[in-house]
């Protein structure tokens, strides 16, 4: 039994590459990335993934998986008022951001027009007085463009801000780099956009991002 966090490590351990799993490739090409986790298969024959929050047990019988953690979304407290619920969420979120700002190096922030990134950055900047440097992918496709929302957040919070324009320069070469790193096809184009964002953050000297 060999195990590792990525296929290339397995190949190093066994001294060879495993053949491609044509069934998984067909599943990906026909149904897209949403179909890939319907089974434990990977893009290589004989290589399987362990599900998140799970460990595998080997004994004299067949191996089996044990789930050691499951998310619990059924934690309602009907005794709380709306105002109390809002305040509880505010306190929990602020505490969570404060905990993650404890770092020995500066932290970069990923900013979009969505509620999640704006909530985290607002807490860091206003509640915790953190010098936020935000990075944003700028899309020229009007269906996904969030420039106005991002600009409003930057101006309102007084953020240092770096924009990362999407372009096709070196696309195929970059795609090869990503495929080699993932040991798999790129599931969605958002992987590529996120990689460009991380490249910009790295070039700015940051080792950690939120």
Beta strands, then each sheet from edge to edge (+ up, - down):
strand 1: 54-57
strand 2: 64-67
strand 3: 107-110
strand 4: 133-138
strand 5: 160-165
strand 6: 208-209
sheet 1: 1+ 2-
sheet 2: 5+ 4+ 3+ 6+
end
